Amino acid sequence: MPELLRLSPRELIDRLNSLPTGCYIGLNPSNLTPTDVMEILYDCQGRISHVEIFNLKDYAAGKTLYTAELLEMQQAINEGNVVTIKRIVRGMIDTLEASDAPDRDDRIAKLTRILRNLPALKAYYKGTRLMVSLGSDSTGRSRHLPGMGLAVADTLPPGAQREIEKRTCPSRQILPLHITTYYQVTYHQVATSNAVASRIARHLAKYPGLRWLGHTLRDRWLIEHHRACPVDQGNVVTLAEGQERLHNGLYLEPPPSEARATGLSWRYLNSRLKNALKVLIGFIPAFLTFVLTKDWWFLAYFGAVIWFGITGLRNILQSVFGGGGILRSPMLKWNDYVSWDRLTDSLLFTGFSVPLLDFLVKRVILDQYLGITTTTNPNALYTIMALANGLYLSSHNALRGLPRGAVYGNFFRSILSIPLAIAFNAVIGGLLGTAGVVAVNDVLQKWAAVISKAASDCVAGVIEGTADRFQNIRMRRVDFENKLDQLFDAYSRLEILFPEMDILELIASPKKLIRTISTEARDLEKTIITNALDMMYFWMYQPHARTVLRNIVRNMSREERQLLLGAQMILKRQKEISQMFIDGLVGKRFSRPLAMYLDRSDAYLDGLTRMVDEANQSRDSAKTALKAG
């Protein structure tokens, strides 16, 4: 790098042109004019593959002044539009002729040569396109700049887009760029050996809404083009927030006074108080609906309690089931799996569904106007109530900015609950008739909304609990695969550093390790220790961690299993690892993590050893059976 900095521009371009074909170079045009960029593109003869039209660090320093001109140049070169390129170059010549720059004549001569060789410039990018790139150039924490990461606002979830529009986070910047994107969904036909099923799926896929049958869907966002624009029209936003600049409160001139916000902010309320208010706000309309519309005292005063109990119990059961059920980690209690914010949100919105379903739909529309009751037509009653509930759930999920899958899934669950609600109605009616209750249909009519609600929540518990389970399994697989990749990478680097030594034996022997280890190897040793602690934490405290790790271990080779187990045995070095906790591995509050490590590391290693032994025995049994067969 120092050698390149000593080269003249001409020598540097010659060095770039000497690179073999296939080498790609990006140009950062900071402090460069469009004329400079045009000359560099021409001199490099197509070696420049990318132009960084926007750099966040340079933008903050005021060095990106020609983004619009560079984009126009890039588009004209890619299109091979000689007319536009000629206009751009002639404009550069006119600008230089009007200036008093000392190298004006040389540069005019150079641009004139480019003007006469436009076919050559066009040919440089005939086979390959001149691409553009964006970057933050973030190399660390800065009080003046956001961190790395940019996003196109149009591709973010609705909730994130609303935050950007409301500017609820003023430290997140909107950049003067607009990137036009479009959403593409690709249908890939699923290969199947069942010709009949394949033929039926192809036939049904012709109808609206059933195109997905027999296909897997892959979606992605595609970029059409970029353009520079004012900040208020931009749709590129920084992912990281910039830090607010601190000051000592001393000013040369008094700053303008700002109106201070008064009153409470919902955003900053205590979490427990906020959750309690959500439950109360939802409970009031539910309670008033039952009290004002029911003549039986029990249903009038306890109907809302039963309604909320169904929703709360469903949320708790699905969370526990999604976290592993009775096979969950013994280190976790049932309430550790429950998201109380999610539970109180459900209670808030389910409270407003009571006047909708019980009063408006069941009593006013179905009973008074259509004459549909549990006596006249129970099937139609529960069907219409389920559809109304599905529309309500999907609507408030969409307003809350939940994913599309949740919006469609809640409507779909309501449809599935229709036969279950009809079955509940029949079973409860039979039990009441057997018990000698008179006017069974009148009783069922009063409880119809509760029955429909119970059926809907039963279906929701199964569907959402299963979704939570798969989500937990997916997250644990990502966690373990990342840690195993880091572990195997560190082990491979140790093997390279000590090619004549047994690394597993070296790791297990602290004294031998200290005598032979180098500075780089010490860093790798700390990496192995950190990964082992992380995997132990997953094992003890994360849902479905043991199930996922067992499946991963089964698919490993015997050598990989032994490497995994040997690397985890580094946790037996309690003195050294305890010192790492004291030295700030997890911060100042290390007492609980350290106690967890000292108390549970032996149980973790014993469980992992049994898991590896079971996997080895299973693989040996399979090989024996294969040979015998």
N, C-alpha and C positions, 0 to 999 in steps of 0.2 A: 504493500500500500504506500509507504513513503516513496518508493521508487516511482510509482505512477504519479504522485503529486508533483514530482520534479520535472515531469515531461511537459513540453509545450503542447498547446491544443492540437497542432498538426501532428506531432509525434504520438499523442494519445489516440487520435483518430486512426493513424496508421496501425497502431498496436491493436485497436479494436477490429480493424478490417483484416488483420492477420489471424484472427480467431477462426477455428474450423467451423464449417457449416453446421448448424444445429445449436449454436450458442445464442442465447437470447439475452438482451440487455434492456434494462429499464432506464428511462431518462427522467430525472427529477428536475423540472424546469424552474426551480426556485431561483429568484433573482435573474432569470433569463427572460428576454423579450420574445415575442413570436418570431422575430427575424432571426434571433439566435437559434431557436428550435428548428426553423426551416433549414438553416445552413448545416446544423448538425445532422438532421435527417438525410440531407443530400450527401454530405461527406461520408457518412457511415454506410451508404449504399444498401440500405435495408436491414442493417444489423440491429438497429433499434426496434425492438418488438413492442415495447410498452412505453407510454408517456403517462407519468403520474400527474394527472390534471388537477388533483386536489390533495393537499397535505395539511392535516389539521394543525400541526405544529407551525408550519410556515404560514398558514392562514391567520393564526393568532399573532404572528409577528408581522403581518402585513406584506408578505412576500408573494402572495398568489393574486396577481392583478389581472391576469390575462386568461382566465379559465374559459370564458366564452370564445375568445379567438382561437385558443388551442383546440377546443372541441370542433369548431368549424373547420380548422385545418385537418384534423384527424378524419372527419367525415368526408371531406373532399378527396383526401388521398385514398381512403378505402373505396370510395365510389369510382375512383379514376376520373373524376370530373375535371378535365383540363381547363374548362372555362372558369370554374371557381378558383382553382389553384392559380391560374394566370392572374385573376383579379386580385387575389391575396398577395402574390409576389409584387405586382405592380403597385399596390398600395404601400407595401414595405419600401419600395424604391422611392415613391413620392414622399414618404415620411422622412427618409434619409436625406433626400435632396433639400428638404426644408430645414434640416438640422445643421448644427455647426460642429458635429462630432469630428474628432481628429482623424478617425479612420473611415470617414464618410465615403471617399472615393473608392477605397479598396472594397468596401462592403457593397457599394452600388455595382461595382464590376462583378463581384461574386454573385449577386442576385440576378444580374443580367445574364450571367452564364447559366444560372439555374433556369431562367426564363427561356433560354434558347434550348435547354435540354429537358424540357418538361416530360417528353416521352420516357426518358431514362428514369426520372423520379417516379413516374407512374409505374414503370416496369419493376422497380425495387419492391413494391408492395402489391404486385399483381397476383402472386401465388399465396401470399400471407397477408393478413390484415394487421394494421397498426392498432394495437389494443390500448385501452386506457385503464388506469388503475386509480384507486383511492386509498389513502392510508392515514393513520394517525401519527405515525413516527413516535409512538410512545415507548420510552425506554425505562420508565419508572414512575414513581409517585411525584406529582408536581402540583403545586398550589395554583398554578396558572392554567393548566391544561387538563382536560378529561383524560382518562386512561384509554387503552386501545379498544377498538370495536365500534363499527358504524352499522346502522340498520336503515332500511327503507321503511318508512312509516306505513306504507300501504300493505306491507307484508306482515305487520304485527297484529296480534289479537285486538278485537274492538276495545277492550278495556285499556290496553296500552295506548291505542290511538286517541282515546278520549283524554288520557292524562297528558299526552303531547299537545292536543288542541287547547286544553285548559291551562297548560303551562303550570301544572301543579308542582313541578320540580324545575325552578328557574335555572339551576346550575347545569341542566342537561341542554345542550346546544342544538339548534336547528341550523343546518348548513345551507349556504346559497347554491344548492344543487337540486335538480329535479330529475329523478330516474324513473322513466316510464317502464312499468312492469306489467306482466299479465300472468294469470294463473292457468297452468296446464295440468289436465288430468289425463293420464294415459291408461287405457284398458288393455291388460295383457291376458290373453286367453290361457286358461289353466289346462295343462295337458292331463288327460285322463284316459284310462283304458276302457272305461265304460261308454260304449258308443251310444247307448240309449240315453243315458243321462246327459251326454254331451249334446245330442241332437235336441233334447227337450230344452236345455239351457239356451242353445242358440235360437230356438224358436221363441222362447219367452223374452229373450233379450231384445227383441224387436219392439216390444211394447214400452211406452213411456214409464220411467221409473224402475224398470227391471233390467236395464242395460248391464248392470253389474253382475248378473247371474253368469257363472262360469268364467269370471274374470277376476284378476287381482288388480287393484287400483294403485297407481303410483302418481303422486302429485308433486309439483315443484313450481317455483316461481322463475320466470324467465325475464331477462332484461332486454328491452327493445332499444332504447337509446338514452343518452344523457344530455342534459342541457343546463347551462348556468342560468340562474334566476335570482331575484331578490329573496332575502331570507324569509319573508312572510309567505313566499310561494314554494319554498323548498320542502322536500319530503325525505331528506336524509338527516338522521338524528344520531347523536352520540349515544352509545350504550352506557358508558360510564359517566358518572356525574363529576363535574369539576369541583374542587374544594373551594370553599369560600375564603377569600383573602382576609387574613387577620390583620388588625391594626391596633394601635395603642390608644385610640380615641382622641389623639391630638391632631388638630387641623390648622392650616394657615388661615382659612376662612371657614366660618360656620357652614356645615352642610345643610342643604334644604331639609326642613322638617318633614318627616313622613307620618302619615296617619297610622297610628297603631291599631291593630285589630283588637276588638273587644269581644268579650263573651267566650264561651266554651267552644272548642273544636272537637267534633266527633272523631276526627282522625287521631287525636292525642288523648282520648279518654282511656282510663284504666281498662284493661282487657276484661276483667271480671265484671266491672260495672257496665261496660258496653254489651257484653253477652247477656247480662241480666235485663238490660233495657230492651234488647231484641226479643227476648222471651215475653216480656211484659207487653210490648207493642203488638206482638202477634196474638197474645192470649186474650186481649181485650175484645177485639171483634168476634173471636170464636165464642167467648163466654156470653157476650151480649146476644149473639144469634141464638144460642141454645136457650138462654133464659127467656127471651122474648117470644120464641116460637114454639116451645114445648110446654105441654100441660102436665106431663109426668115429672114430679119433683126431682127424681133421681137423674133423669136425662137432662133436665133443665140445668141443674147445678153441677153435675159431674160429667156432662157430655164433652165439654171442652177439655177436661182433665184426661178423659179417655182418648180423645182425638190426639192430644199432645203426647200421651203415653205411647200410642201406636207409632208416631213418628220418631220419638226419642229412642224407643226400644229398637226400632228398625235400624236407625243410624248406629247405635252401639253394637248390635249384633253383626251388622255388615262390616264394621271396622275391625271387630275382633276376629271374625271369620276371614277377612282379607289379610289380617296379620298372622294367621296360622291356626286360629282356633285353639283347640286343646293341645295341639302340638307346638304351640308358640314357645318362645324362649322362656326358661324358668326365671330369668333375671327380670322379666317384664311382667307387670300386672295388667289386668284387662283394660284399665283406664288409660294406660300408656299408649294404647293404640287409637284412642278416640280423639278426634279433632273437635274440640269443644266449639271453636269458631264455626266449623262446618255444621255442627249439630244445631247451634243456635240460629244460624242462617236458615236451616230447614224449618225450625220451629216458627221463625218469623213469617216466612212465606206460607207455611201450612195454615197459620191462623187466619190469613185472609182468604184461604180457599173455603172456609166454612160457610160464610154468607154466600159465596158463589155457588157451591154445590148444594148445600142443604136448603137454603132459602130460595135463591133465584132460579136455579135449574130444577131442583126436585119439587119444590112447593109451588112456585109461581108458573114456570113454563110447562112442566110435565103434568102436574096435578090439576092446576086451575084451568089452564088453556088447552092442553092436549088430552087430559083425562087419563094419563098413563101413570099407573101405580103398581105396587107389588101384587095387587089383586087382579088388575086388568091385563097387564103385560109386563111381567118382571124382566124379561129379556131386553125389551126396548128400554126400560128404565135404567138398567145397569149399563147398557151400551152407551146411551146418550150421556150419562153421568161420567163414564170413563173417558169418553172423547172430550167432554168439557174439561175434565181434570187434566187430560193430556195437553190440551191447548194452553191451559193456565200454566202448567209446569214448563212447557217449552217456551212460552212467552217470557216468563220471569227469568229463566235461564239465559235466554238471548239478551235480555236487558242487562243482566249481570256480567255479560261478556264471557260466558262459559264456552268451551269448545263446541264445535258443531256436533260432535259425537254425543255430547251430553244432551244437547237440545233435541236431536232426533231420537236418542235413546229413551228419553223420558216420555215422549209421545208414544213410542213403540211399546214401552212397558205398560202404558195405560190400555192399549189394545189387548195385550196379553192378559191383563187383569179381568177382562170381561167374562170369560168362562169361569174364572175362579170366583168372581163375585156372585155369579148365578149359582155356582155350586155351594158357596157359603150360605146363600139365601135358602136354598133347598134343605141343606143340613140343619141350619138353625130352625127353620120352620118345622122340620120333622121332629127335632128335639122338643120344641115348645108344644107341639101337638101331643107327643108322647107324655109330656109332663102334665097334660090336662089344661093348658092355658087356653082361655077363650079368646076369640078375635085375633088369631095368629097373624093374619095379614095386616091388621092395624098396627100390631107391634113391629112387624117387619118394615112397614112403611115409615114408622118413626125412626128406625135404626138403619134405613137404607143408605144414607150418606156415610155412616160409620162403617157399614159392611163394605161399601165400595172403596172407602179409604183403606180398610184393612187388607182387602185384596190387592189394591195397587201397591201398598207398602210391602206386602209379601213378595210380589214379583220384583219390586225395586231392590229389596234386600238381597235376593238371589243374584240379580243382574249386577248391581253395583258392588256387592261383596266379591263376586267373581272378578269384576274389573279391577277392584282394589288389590285382589290377590295377584293377578297377572302383572299389575303395575309394580307391586312390591318385588315380585320375582324378577321383573325386567331390571329394576334399579339395583337389586343385589347382584345380578349377573354383571351389570356394568361396573359396579364397585369392585367385585372380585377380579374381573378380567383386567381392569386397570392396574390393580395391585400386583397381580401375577405377571403382567407384562413388565412392570418396573422391577419386580423381583428377579425374573429371568434375565433381564438386561443387566442388572447389577452383578448377577452371578457370572454372566458371560464375560463382563469386563474384568472381574476378578480372575477368571480362568486365563484371560490374556495376560494379565499382570504377573501371574504365578503359574506358568505353564507346566512346571515340574512338581507341583504340590497338589494334594487333595484338598480342594476348597472347603468341602463340608467338614473335614477334620480340622482345617484351619479355623473356620468360624466357631466350631465347638470348643476350641482351646484358646482361652484368652491370653495366656502367657505366651504361647507360641505365636499368636497373632501379633502381639505387641512387639515381639522381637523382629518380625519379618515385614510388618506392614509399612506401607509408604503413606504419604499424605493423601494421594488420590484414593488409595484403598481404604483409608479411614473414612473418607466421605462415603464410599460405597458401603462400608460397614454400617454407618449411621442410616443410610437409605434402607438397608435390609432390616435393621431394627425398627425403624419407623413403619415400614410396610407390615412387619409382623405384628406390631401393636395395633395398627389399623385393622388388620384381618381379625385379630382377637376381639376388637371392639365390635366389628360386624357380627361375629359369631355370637357374642353375648347379648347384644342390644338391638340388632336390626331384624325386622320381620323376614322370615323365610331364608335367613342367611345360611342356616345349616342345610336346608333342603337344596339350595342352589349350589353350595360348595360340594355337597355329596355328588350331585350330578356332574359337576365340573371334574371332580377327582376321578369319577368312573371313566370319563372320556380321555383321561391322561394316559400316557405311557408309563411303564413301571419306573423308568428313569426320572421322568418328571415328577412322579409322586414322591420318590425318595428325595429329590431336590427340594420339593415343597416342604416335606416333613423336616429335612435336615436344616433348612433355612429357618423354620419356625422354632427349632430347638435353641436358637440364639436367645430366646426369651428366658432361658435358664440362667443367664448371666445377670442375676438380680442386682448385684452391687453396681455394676457399670450402668445398667438401664435406670436404676433408681437415681444415680447421680445425674443422668440426662434429664430426668424429671425435675430435679432440684435446680439444675442449670437453666431451666426455662423452656423445656421441650413443648409444654402446653400452656405456658404463661405462668403467672404468679400463683394462681389458684390450682396447685397441682396435687393437693392432698387426696381428693376423691379419685382422680385418675390413677394416682400412684397406689392407693389402697386397692382399687380394682385390679390393677396389674399384679400386685403381690398376692392377693387372695385368690385370684381366678386363673392365673397363668398355668398352674399345674393341671387344673381341670380342663382347660382348653387344649393343652398338649396331649393329655390322655384321650380326650374325645377325638382329636385329629388323628392320633395314632391308630385308634380303633377304626376310624373311617378309611384310612389308607390300607390297613390290613384287610378289611372287608373287601375293598376294591381289588386288592391283589388276589385274594382267594377267589373272588368271583371271576376274575379274568383267567386264573389258572383252571378253575372248574370248567369254564367255557372251552378252553383249549383242549382239556382232557376229553370232554364230550365230543368235540369236533374230531379228534383223532380216533376215538372209539367208533364214531359213526363212519 
